[in-house]
């Protein structure tokens, strides 16, 4: 496989993931009056205690601003050797005090340097190891094949400090090591033969429940949050029977809901993928446990490089997420019930500008005329169907142009392509799942349209812009030129943190600069619009006309 092959794929985590995982500078002190006094009192006591005891042994952390951070804490045994393609095992106990001041390696991938199969580690930020705070577990995105919980974007210091919460990030297995299926890889201890990354995430949550109190967290108040692939995982984990006593609430952000052929392999194609890789490497499918890791990774990526209609496999056209296996993924998202826990659902106003703007993980020349626009739209539509007739692309462009005219939005080729890209894979499914929950769900669901614009030459509110403001990392020197670090950006970030942390604390999202936020009711002003000069306001979901094309033409799951 050539070095450029991964760049031809749609990497949800974005170009920023090419930066090596590292720590970030201390951020400003919390300004939320509802939690600042609590945090200060805790700090004044003994929050500089750097050692605590987990179920596997003692760990020693480090001061990070007004918090303590424990980096690289094992939550499972390394999935190497005979444990490759096996269910996660508990971490091996250790004696003495384990140093937890450095991040572990990212999970094995082609994007972040220094990645390794030995990567099942957690990072914990806490205002104090004493107390009983809400716990926010964040699952990183990256299309299920890149990313790391240690990436600077997900530095938990600001969220933990201002929100007075325990914040956990972590790694899970990626790509062909984490998201496939083959019955010849059945684990003799568990019987599982698929979705090892999802199994890792479940193991992490069990570890958090068992160890939350050691970090000043409440084991009975765990909120699972994630972006893109991570948002999808939060949704799926909440539906697992064994998670019902673990997960209290979820915050799926720009969730890449799973369906085939766009966002997952069919079980048949997943099995064929491992058959082909084993044949290429001159071994059997069970023999892949002993094969060279780089060779397995490269062979997997080669199967999914190039245009989706020219590949050997018909599914997994955009991402290779969870595979329906009857156990960890009983069915695709739209075929399963809606979560029974409270949900705070977030989407970005212009999801597609992450993929069509500067710094796109899949650099493609922007269309400049009608012929190029139709070719670009056809390429988007091919992500979800085996063939795209010219008439389908024409209807898509016409529908989006009509919607833009009705709402006074730009209708140039770049703008139309951008909206179609983001709506098809992200905004439309997220909105329709929220509407379904409002019709059939039994728990409250809140909807946020994150709308804070980025700076030129970037445009709109891209996919993954949300993580910068949830973690306050829009302030980092490499992020501020795109996302801003002025007074308004800080108010937007503080409000986002306050909303999520209050939701994690008691189930109702509130913030000083946000109006009262009602439970989502389609057709009524019940969506919180976050971003822009007014910071936060309640309105109906914007750009609803654009979503009709997908419903009327049967592209993607019906909800």
Backbone torsions as a table, in degrees:
resi	resn	phi	psi	omega
1	UNK	NA	137.2	179.6
2	UNK	-76.1	159.9	-178.8
3	UNK	-65.3	-22.8	-176.6
4	UNK	-85.8	-9.5	-174.7
5	UNK	-56.6	-45.8	-179.4
6	UNK	-59.7	-26.9	-178.4
7	UNK	-70.6	-17.1	179.3
8	UNK	-82.3	-5.3	-179.3
9	UNK	-98.7	158.4	179.3
10	UNK	-85.5	106.4	-175.7
11	UNK	-98.5	108.6	-174.3
12	UNK	-62.4	-34.9	-174.8
13	UNK	-68.6	-22.0	172.2
14	UNK	92.4	171.7	-176.5
15	UNK	-62.3	-25.8	-179.2
16	UNK	-62.7	-21.6	-179.1
17	UNK	-70.4	-8.8	175.5
18	UNK	-72.7	-13.1	177.8
19	UNK	-78.7	136.8	-179.8
20	UNK	-63.8	143.3	178.7
21	UNK	-64.0	133.5	-179.0
22	UNK	-158.2	168.7	176.8
23	UNK	-74.7	166.4	179.4
24	UNK	-123.3	160.2	-178.9
25	UNK	-65.8	159.6	176.0
26	UNK	-63.3	141.6	179.8
27	UNK	-104.2	177.0	-173.8
28	UNK	-67.2	160.3	-179.2
29	UNK	-68.1	156.9	-179.0
30	UNK	-65.3	146.2	179.3
31	UNK	-120.9	6.8	179.2
32	UNK	-80.0	109.0	-174.8
33	UNK	-61.8	-22.0	-178.1
34	UNK	-71.6	-22.4	-178.5
35	UNK	-123.3	-14.7	-173.4
36	UNK	-60.1	-42.5	-177.5
37	UNK	-67.2	-36.7	178.0
38	UNK	-63.1	-44.9	-179.7
39	UNK	-63.3	-46.2	-177.6
40	UNK	-60.8	-42.3	180.0
41	UNK	-63.1	-40.4	179.4
42	UNK	-64.7	-41.9	-179.0
43	UNK	-65.0	-35.1	-177.1
44	UNK	-67.9	-19.8	-178.6
45	UNK	-81.0	-89.0	-176.0
46	UNK	-143.6	37.6	-174.5
47	UNK	-70.5	-4.1	177.3
48	UNK	-87.4	10.2	171.0
49	UNK	-67.2	120.7	-172.3
50	UNK	-104.9	-0.4	-177.5
51	UNK	-120.8	137.3	175.6
52	UNK	-145.5	167.4	-175.6
53	UNK	-112.4	122.4	173.0
54	UNK	-94.2	177.4	179.9
55	UNK	-66.6	-18.0	-179.9
56	UNK	-103.4	-10.1	-179.0
57	UNK	150.4	177.0	-179.3
58	UNK	-79.9	146.4	175.8
59	UNK	-131.2	148.3	179.3
60	UNK	-118.6	123.2	-177.9
61	UNK	-102.6	-161.3	-175.8
62	UNK	-140.5	154.2	174.8
63	UNK	-70.3	133.4	175.3
64	UNK	-133.1	93.7	-176.5
65	UNK	61.9	-119.3	179.4
66	UNK	-98.5	14.7	179.1
67	UNK	-126.4	174.1	169.9
68	UNK	-115.4	135.8	180.0
69	UNK	-120.4	135.8	175.2
70	UNK	-114.0	112.6	-175.5
71	UNK	-104.9	146.9	172.7
72	UNK	62.8	44.0	178.5
73	UNK	-90.8	124.4	-177.2
74	UNK	-65.9	131.0	172.2
75	UNK	-112.2	-7.8	176.9
76	UNK	-155.1	162.7	176.8
77	UNK	-70.4	151.4	178.7
78	UNK	-57.9	128.3	-178.6
79	UNK	-84.4	63.2	-175.5
80	UNK	-120.2	163.1	179.4
81	UNK	61.1	-126.7	-178.7
82	UNK	-64.8	-17.9	-178.8
83	UNK	-90.9	-1.6	171.5
84	UNK	-64.1	135.8	-177.1
85	UNK	62.5	27.3	175.8
86	UNK	-117.4	161.0	175.1
87	UNK	-62.1	148.4	-179.5
88	UNK	-64.7	141.7	176.3
89	UNK	-104.9	156.9	178.7
90	UNK	-59.3	153.6	177.6
91	UNK	-64.9	148.3	178.8
92	UNK	-75.6	129.3	179.2
93	UNK	-63.0	154.8	177.0
94	UNK	-133.5	159.8	176.8
95	UNK	-102.5	160.9	-178.9
96	UNK	74.6	-161.0	-178.4
97	UNK	-109.9	121.7	-179.9
98	UNK	-84.5	131.3	177.0
99	UNK	-68.5	124.4	179.4
100	UNK	-126.2	48.7	-179.4
101	UNK	-109.0	-2.4	-179.5
102	UNK	-128.4	142.2	177.1
103	UNK	-66.7	149.8	171.9
104	UNK	-81.5	170.7	179.6
105	UNK	-66.2	147.1	171.2
106	UNK	-63.3	158.4	176.6
107	UNK	-64.8	151.9	-169.6
108	UNK	-58.4	128.1	-173.7
109	UNK	-165.3	177.5	-179.1
110	UNK	-101.6	-1.9	-172.8
111	UNK	-103.5	-57.9	-177.7
112	UNK	-81.5	132.2	179.2
113	UNK	-69.7	155.9	176.6
114	UNK	72.6	17.6	-178.0
115	UNK	-72.4	160.6	-173.5
116	UNK	-155.8	153.0	171.9
117	UNK	-67.6	-27.3	177.6
118	UNK	-82.0	85.4	-169.1
119	UNK	-141.6	6.5	-174.0
120	UNK	-84.6	79.5	-176.5
121	UNK	-133.1	152.2	-179.8
122	UNK	-114.7	157.8	175.3
123	UNK	-126.1	133.0	-174.0
124	UNK	-129.0	124.6	172.4
125	UNK	-107.5	133.8	-180.0
126	UNK	-143.9	142.4	173.3
127	UNK	-66.9	-26.8	-178.0
128	UNK	-167.9	141.2	178.7
129	UNK	-75.2	-6.7	174.1
130	UNK	-103.6	151.0	178.6
131	UNK	118.1	-172.5	-177.5
132	UNK	-144.9	69.8	-175.5
133	UNK	-88.1	159.7	171.1
134	UNK	-62.4	147.9	-179.6
135	UNK	-110.9	127.9	176.5
136	UNK	-112.1	113.3	177.0
137	UNK	-98.2	121.9	-177.6
138	UNK	-108.5	127.6	179.0
139	UNK	-104.0	118.1	-177.1
140	UNK	-69.5	154.6	173.9
141	UNK	-91.2	-168.6	179.6
142	UNK	135.4	24.2	176.7
143	UNK	65.3	19.4	-178.9
144	UNK	67.8	11.7	178.4
145	UNK	-138.5	-3.7	171.8
146	UNK	-140.5	173.6	174.5
147	UNK	109.9	171.2	179.4
148	UNK	-163.8	144.8	175.9
149	UNK	-67.4	-16.2	-179.7
150	UNK	-89.4	0.9	-178.4
151	UNK	-61.5	142.5	-178.4
152	UNK	-55.2	-27.2	178.4
153	UNK	-60.1	-28.7	-173.2
154	UNK	-106.2	26.6	175.6
155	UNK	-62.5	121.6	-170.5
156	UNK	-87.2	3.9	-173.5
157	UNK	-60.6	-50.4	-176.3
158	UNK	-64.5	-44.9	-179.8
159	UNK	-63.0	-42.2	179.6
160	UNK	-66.7	-41.1	-176.4
161	UNK	-70.7	-58.4	-177.0
162	UNK	-66.3	-39.7	-177.6
163	UNK	-82.6	-5.5	-175.4
164	UNK	47.2	55.6	-177.2
165	UNK	-135.2	160.4	170.1
166	UNK	-90.1	125.4	-176.6
167	UNK	-114.2	129.1	-178.0
168	UNK	-122.1	128.0	167.5
169	UNK	-119.6	164.8	-175.8
170	UNK	-166.3	170.5	173.8
171	UNK	-105.4	154.5	173.3
172	UNK	-142.9	161.0	-176.0
173	UNK	-65.5	144.1	-171.3
174	UNK	-122.8	164.8	173.6
175	UNK	56.5	-143.0	-178.4
176	UNK	-66.3	-15.7	177.2
177	UNK	-83.2	-16.7	-173.5
178	UNK	-123.6	-22.9	-168.3
179	UNK	-136.4	72.6	177.7
180	UNK	-151.0	-166.5	-178.8
181	UNK	-159.2	133.0	168.8
182	UNK	-162.0	127.3	-176.0
183	UNK	-66.0	-22.7	176.7
184	UNK	-72.7	-6.3	177.2
185	UNK	-103.6	18.5	-178.8
186	UNK	-59.5	133.9	177.8
187	UNK	-77.4	122.0	-178.3
188	UNK	-62.7	-23.5	-178.3
189	UNK	-84.5	-33.2	-174.5
190	UNK	-117.0	-19.9	-175.7
191	UNK	81.9	-6.9	-178.5
192	UNK	-75.1	142.6	-177.8
193	UNK	-138.8	25.6	-175.6
194	UNK	-160.9	164.8	168.7
195	UNK	52.7	51.6	-177.5
196	UNK	-65.9	-31.0	176.6
197	UNK	-65.5	-39.9	176.8
198	UNK	-67.1	-37.0	175.1
199	UNK	-62.7	-40.1	176.8
200	UNK	-59.1	-45.0	-178.9
201	UNK	-61.7	-41.5	177.3
202	UNK	-64.3	-40.1	178.3
203	UNK	-63.5	-39.2	178.0
204	UNK	-60.7	-42.5	-178.8
205	UNK	-67.1	-37.9	174.0
206	UNK	-63.2	-39.9	177.8
207	UNK	-63.3	-42.9	179.4
208	UNK	-61.5	-44.8	179.7
209	UNK	-60.7	-39.7	-178.5
210	UNK	-73.5	-23.1	-172.4
211	UNK	-118.8	0.2	-176.1
212	UNK	-55.7	-43.6	-176.6
213	UNK	-62.5	-29.7	179.4
214	UNK	-66.6	-19.7	-179.3
215	UNK	-112.1	15.5	178.7
216	UNK	82.5	21.8	-179.4
217	UNK	-108.8	162.4	178.7
218	UNK	-95.2	112.2	-177.7
219	UNK	-65.0	-15.9	179.2
220	UNK	-97.6	9.7	-179.0
221	UNK	-137.4	72.6	-177.3
222	UNK	-110.6	123.2	175.3
223	UNK	-108.8	130.4	-180.0
224	UNK	-103.1	124.0	-177.2
225	UNK	-125.1	150.7	176.7
226	UNK	-171.4	160.5	-178.9
227	UNK	-117.4	136.1	174.4
228	UNK	63.0	-114.9	174.9
229	UNK	-58.6	-35.5	177.9
230	UNK	-68.1	-36.0	175.9
231	UNK	-67.0	-39.7	175.0
232	UNK	-60.7	-43.4	179.8
233	UNK	-63.0	-40.6	178.6
234	UNK	-58.7	-42.9	178.4
235	UNK	-61.6	-49.3	-176.1
236	UNK	-66.9	-40.1	179.0
237	UNK	-62.1	-36.8	-178.2
238	UNK	-65.7	-17.8	-179.3
239	UNK	-91.7	-9.7	-179.0
240	UNK	-75.8	131.9	-178.7
241	UNK	-55.2	-39.2	-177.6
242	UNK	-72.8	-8.5	178.9
243	UNK	-95.9	-4.4	-174.9
244	UNK	-62.1	-31.7	179.7
245	UNK	-92.4	1.8	-175.9
246	UNK	-108.7	-47.8	-173.8
247	UNK	-92.2	122.9	-179.9
248	UNK	-91.2	-39.2	-177.7
249	UNK	-152.0	164.1	176.0
250	UNK	-133.9	150.5	175.5
251	UNK	-128.5	81.2	176.6
252	UNK	-78.9	125.6	-177.7
253	UNK	-114.4	123.2	179.6
254	UNK	47.1	47.7	-174.1
255	UNK	-62.4	132.6	174.3
256	UNK	-89.9	79.1	-175.9
257	UNK	-59.3	142.0	-168.0
258	UNK	-88.7	126.1	171.5
259	UNK	-156.6	156.2	178.6
260	UNK	-106.9	145.5	13.0
261	UNK	-94.5	1.5	-170.0
262	UNK	-77.5	-46.8	-165.9
263	UNK	-114.8	7.0	179.6
264	UNK	-159.1	157.2	168.7
265	UNK	-83.1	147.5	167.0
266	UNK	-70.9	157.5	176.7
267	UNK	-55.5	-38.3	-179.6
268	UNK	-64.5	-45.0	179.9
269	UNK	-67.6	-35.3	177.7
270	UNK	-62.7	-45.8	178.0
271	UNK	-61.7	-41.6	179.3
272	UNK	-65.3	-33.8	178.9
273	UNK	-58.5	-47.7	-179.7
274	UNK	-70.1	-33.6	175.0
275	UNK	-60.1	-44.7	-178.7
276	UNK	-67.1	-40.4	179.8
277	UNK	-65.2	-44.2	179.6
278	UNK	-61.3	-43.2	178.7
279	UNK	-61.9	-43.8	-179.9
280	UNK	-61.7	-36.9	-177.1
281	UNK	-91.3	2.8	176.6
282	UNK	69.6	38.9	-179.6
283	UNK	-143.2	-175.0	174.0
284	UNK	-96.5	170.4	176.9
285	UNK	-61.9	-47.4	174.4
286	UNK	-59.5	-30.3	179.0
287	UNK	-66.6	-14.8	177.1
288	UNK	-63.4	-19.7	176.4
289	UNK	-65.2	-26.4	-178.1
290	UNK	-103.4	-4.3	-176.9
291	UNK	-73.0	159.0	177.0
292	UNK	-59.8	129.3	-175.0
293	UNK	-61.7	-42.1	-179.6
294	UNK	-63.0	-38.3	180.0
295	UNK	-66.5	-40.1	177.8
296	UNK	-64.0	-47.0	-179.6
297	UNK	-60.5	-47.6	-177.5
298	UNK	-64.3	-39.3	179.6
299	UNK	-66.5	-39.5	177.1
300	UNK	-62.0	-49.1	-178.1
301	UNK	-64.5	-34.4	179.1
302	UNK	-63.5	-35.6	179.2
303	UNK	-61.7	-27.5	-173.3
304	UNK	-116.2	22.6	175.6
305	UNK	-97.0	159.0	-179.7
306	UNK	84.7	176.6	-179.1
307	UNK	-61.3	140.3	-174.7
308	UNK	-62.2	-29.8	-178.2
309	UNK	-81.9	2.7	178.6
310	UNK	-116.0	9.6	-178.1
311	UNK	-89.3	165.9	179.8
312	UNK	-73.5	-28.1	-178.9
313	UNK	-108.2	143.0	-174.5
314	UNK	-85.6	-19.5	-178.8
315	UNK	-109.0	-177.1	-173.7
316	UNK	65.0	37.6	-170.2
317	UNK	-71.3	-30.0	177.0
318	UNK	-114.8	-49.0	178.2
319	UNK	-134.4	158.4	175.9
320	UNK	-114.0	74.1	-178.8
321	UNK	-84.6	-157.5	-176.8
322	UNK	-56.2	142.9	179.9
323	UNK	-105.1	138.0	177.4
324	UNK	-63.7	116.5	-175.5
325	UNK	-126.1	0.9	-179.8
326	UNK	80.4	-5.4	-178.0
327	UNK	-127.0	-71.3	-178.9
328	UNK	-80.7	-28.3	175.3
329	UNK	-132.8	85.3	-175.3
330	UNK	-63.7	-29.9	180.0
331	UNK	-162.6	171.7	176.9
332	UNK	-67.1	159.7	-174.1
333	UNK	-53.3	-44.5	-175.2
334	UNK	-72.1	-11.6	178.4
335	UNK	-96.4	-2.7	-176.2
336	UNK	-108.1	163.7	178.0
337	UNK	-68.8	165.0	177.4
338	UNK	-81.4	153.5	-177.6
339	UNK	-58.1	148.9	178.3
340	UNK	-96.1	-0.4	178.3
341	UNK	-98.7	159.7	174.9
342	UNK	-60.1	143.6	-174.8
343	UNK	-127.8	133.8	168.2
344	UNK	-114.1	101.5	-173.7
345	UNK	-95.8	128.1	-176.7
346	UNK	-123.8	138.4	168.7
347	UNK	-137.1	156.0	178.6
348	UNK	-87.9	146.6	-176.9
349	UNK	-60.4	-40.0	-176.7
350	UNK	-128.1	68.1	-176.6
351	UNK	-51.1	-39.3	-172.3
352	UNK	-69.5	-21.2	-176.7
353	UNK	-69.2	-13.1	171.2
354	UNK	-65.5	-33.9	-174.3
355	UNK	-96.3	-22.3	-176.7
356	UNK	-108.2	-9.3	-178.2
357	UNK	-93.9	-174.9	178.2
358	UNK	-60.0	143.1	179.7
359	UNK	79.1	13.0	179.6
360	UNK	-57.2	142.3	175.4
361	UNK	-70.4	-14.2	177.8
362	UNK	-127.5	72.3	-174.1
363	UNK	-56.4	123.3	179.6
364	UNK	-139.7	133.2	178.2
365	UNK	-57.0	132.7	-179.9
366	UNK	-69.6	140.8	177.5
367	UNK	-64.4	141.3	-178.6
368	UNK	-118.4	-11.9	177.5
369	UNK	-142.1	-179.4	-174.0
370	UNK	-66.0	-38.9	-179.7
371	UNK	-65.1	-43.5	178.8
372	UNK	-66.9	-36.3	178.8
373	UNK	-62.6	-45.7	-178.8
374	UNK	-65.8	-35.8	176.3
375	UNK	-65.6	-40.7	179.4
376	UNK	-67.4	-39.9	178.9
377	UNK	-67.8	-39.5	177.3
378	UNK	-59.2	-40.8	179.0
379	UNK	-62.8	-36.6	176.7
380	UNK	-66.7	-46.7	-177.2
381	UNK	-64.5	-30.2	178.9
382	UNK	-65.8	-14.0	177.8
383	UNK	-67.3	-22.8	-173.7
384	UNK	-121.2	-4.6	179.0
385	UNK	-140.8	153.4	-177.3
386	UNK	-71.7	-22.6	-178.8
387	UNK	-148.3	146.7	-179.2
388	UNK	-125.4	101.5	174.7
389	UNK	-63.4	152.5	179.1
390	UNK	-55.1	-36.3	-177.3
391	UNK	-64.0	-33.2	179.7
392	UNK	-67.5	-45.6	177.0
393	UNK	-62.0	-38.8	178.5
394	UNK	-62.4	-45.0	-180.0
395	UNK	-63.5	-37.7	180.0
396	UNK	-63.4	-49.5	179.8
397	UNK	-61.9	-44.6	-178.6
398	UNK	-62.6	-42.1	179.8
399	UNK	-62.9	-42.3	-179.9
400	UNK	-71.9	-33.8	176.3
401	UNK	-65.4	-43.0	179.4
402	UNK	-63.6	-40.9	178.1
403	UNK	-65.0	-41.8	178.6
404	UNK	-62.0	-41.8	179.5
405	UNK	-63.9	-40.9	-178.5
406	UNK	-66.9	-28.5	-175.6
407	UNK	-108.5	5.6	178.5
408	UNK	67.2	34.4	-179.4
409	UNK	-102.1	159.7	178.5
410	UNK	-61.5	144.8	178.3
411	UNK	-128.2	24.1	175.8
412	UNK	-70.7	163.6	-175.8
413	UNK	-55.0	-42.0	-179.4
414	UNK	-64.4	-44.0	-178.7
415	UNK	-64.3	-43.1	-179.1
416	UNK	-65.7	-46.2	178.6
417	UNK	-58.9	-42.8	-179.0
418	UNK	-61.4	-47.9	-178.8
419	UNK	-63.7	-42.0	-179.7
420	UNK	-64.0	-43.9	179.9
421	UNK	-57.3	-52.6	-174.5
422	UNK	-72.2	-34.9	-177.5
423	UNK	-72.3	-41.1	-175.8
424	UNK	-62.0	-44.9	-175.3
425	UNK	-91.5	-24.3	-171.4
426	UNK	-128.4	-67.5	-167.8
427	UNK	-63.5	-42.8	-179.1
428	UNK	-62.2	-50.7	177.8
429	UNK	-60.4	-40.9	-178.4
430	UNK	-61.5	-46.2	-179.1
431	UNK	-65.2	-44.5	-177.9
432	UNK	-67.2	-35.5	175.5
433	UNK	-65.3	-38.2	177.3
434	UNK	-64.4	-41.1	178.9
435	UNK	-65.8	-39.8	176.9
436	UNK	-62.7	-41.8	179.3
437	UNK	-61.8	-39.7	179.7
438	UNK	-63.4	-31.2	179.8
439	UNK	-79.9	-39.7	-168.2
440	UNK	-120.1	-13.1	-174.3
441	UNK	-76.3	162.0	179.7
442	UNK	-114.0	0.5	-179.8
443	UNK	-119.3	156.9	179.1
444	UNK	-67.5	143.2	175.2
445	UNK	-132.1	130.7	177.8
446	UNK	-111.7	141.7	-178.4
447	UNK	-117.9	130.9	175.9
448	UNK	-120.0	131.4	170.2
449	UNK	-102.6	106.7	-178.5
450	UNK	-84.1	118.3	-165.9
451	UNK	-128.6	17.9	-178.1
452	UNK	-76.1	123.1	-173.5
453	UNK	-76.6	151.7	174.5
454	UNK	-90.7	173.1	-176.8
455	UNK	-90.6	147.5	174.3
456	UNK	-59.5	151.5	4.0
457	UNK	-78.8	-0.6	171.6
458	UNK	-70.1	163.7	-175.8
459	UNK	-152.5	158.5	179.5
460	UNK	70.6	-155.3	176.1
461	UNK	-126.1	91.9	-169.1
462	UNK	-71.9	157.9	165.0
463	UNK	-48.1	136.6	-179.5
464	UNK	75.9	-1.8	170.9
465	UNK	-61.9	-30.3	-176.3
466	UNK	-58.9	-39.6	-175.1
467	UNK	-63.6	-34.5	179.3
468	UNK	-61.6	-35.5	-176.2
469	UNK	-89.1	-31.0	175.9
470	UNK	-66.1	-38.1	-179.4
471	UNK	-95.9	-4.2	-177.2
472	UNK	72.1	14.8	-176.9
473	UNK	-88.3	4.8	168.8
474	UNK	-61.2	-17.5	-178.0
475	UNK	-80.5	-14.7	-178.1
476	UNK	-61.2	145.5	-176.3
477	UNK	-55.0	-35.3	-179.0
478	UNK	-80.1	-13.7	-179.0
479	UNK	-102.1	-33.0	-173.7
480	UNK	-57.4	-37.7	178.9
481	UNK	-62.3	-21.4	179.3
482	UNK	-99.0	-43.6	-170.9
483	UNK	-103.9	-14.2	176.4
484	UNK	89.2	152.0	176.9
485	UNK	-144.8	36.6	177.0
486	UNK	-90.4	-178.6	179.9
487	UNK	-56.1	-38.3	-179.1
488	UNK	-66.7	-44.5	179.5
489	UNK	-61.1	-37.4	179.5
490	UNK	-69.0	-35.3	176.7
491	UNK	-67.4	-41.2	178.4
492	UNK	-62.5	-45.2	179.5
493	UNK	-63.0	-46.8	180.0
494	UNK	-59.9	-39.9	-179.7
495	UNK	-66.5	-41.5	177.7
496	UNK	-60.6	-47.4	178.8
497	UNK	-60.2	-44.2	-178.8
498	UNK	-63.0	-41.4	-179.2
499	UNK	-64.3	-46.0	-177.7
500	UNK	-70.5	-42.5	-177.5
501	UNK	-68.7	-36.4	176.9
502	UNK	-69.2	-37.7	174.9
503	UNK	-61.6	-42.3	178.3
504	UNK	-66.1	-30.4	-176.8
505	UNK	-77.3	-46.5	-170.5
506	UNK	-136.7	-1.1	176.9
507	UNK	91.6	-2.3	178.9
508	UNK	-123.8	116.6	-178.5
509	UNK	-78.0	122.6	178.7
510	UNK	-138.2	155.2	176.4
511	UNK	-159.6	151.0	-176.6
512	UNK	-60.3	-34.7	-176.4
513	UNK	-99.5	12.5	178.9
514	UNK	-116.9	141.9	174.7
515	UNK	-69.5	169.2	175.3
516	UNK	-57.4	131.3	-171.8
517	UNK	-107.4	110.4	-178.3
518	UNK	-78.1	160.1	171.1
519	UNK	-61.6	142.8	-173.7
520	UNK	-63.1	131.6	176.0
521	UNK	-136.8	108.1	-177.7
522	UNK	-54.8	138.8	179.3
523	UNK	86.5	-4.7	178.0
524	UNK	-121.5	157.4	177.3
525	UNK	-69.7	94.8	-176.6
526	UNK	-143.2	10.0	177.3
527	UNK	-100.5	134.2	176.0
528	UNK	-87.9	120.5	176.2
529	UNK	-93.6	115.1	-177.7
530	UNK	-109.4	125.2	178.0
531	UNK	123.0	156.9	-178.7
532	UNK	91.9	178.0	-173.0
533	UNK	-58.1	-30.5	-178.9
534	UNK	-85.5	-1.5	179.7
535	UNK	66.4	-62.6	-177.7
536	UNK	-148.9	139.9	175.5
537	UNK	-152.8	161.4	179.1
538	UNK	-101.3	132.0	179.7
539	UNK	-155.9	179.9	171.3
540	UNK	-79.2	162.7	178.5
541	UNK	-63.0	123.8	179.4
542	UNK	-70.6	163.0	172.9
543	UNK	55.2	49.1	178.1
544	UNK	-76.8	-32.3	-178.3
545	UNK	-58.9	-35.9	-176.6
546	UNK	-62.1	-27.0	-174.3
547	UNK	-79.6	-12.1	-175.1
548	UNK	-67.5	-31.4	-179.2
549	UNK	-55.6	-45.3	-175.2
550	UNK	-66.4	-38.1	178.9
551	UNK	-68.1	-43.4	-174.3
552	UNK	-73.0	-24.5	-173.7
553	UNK	-110.2	5.5	172.8
554	UNK	67.0	26.2	176.8
555	UNK	-90.7	118.1	-177.4
556	UNK	90.0	171.3	-176.2
557	UNK	-67.4	146.3	174.4
558	UNK	-87.9	136.0	-177.7
559	UNK	-129.1	NA	NA
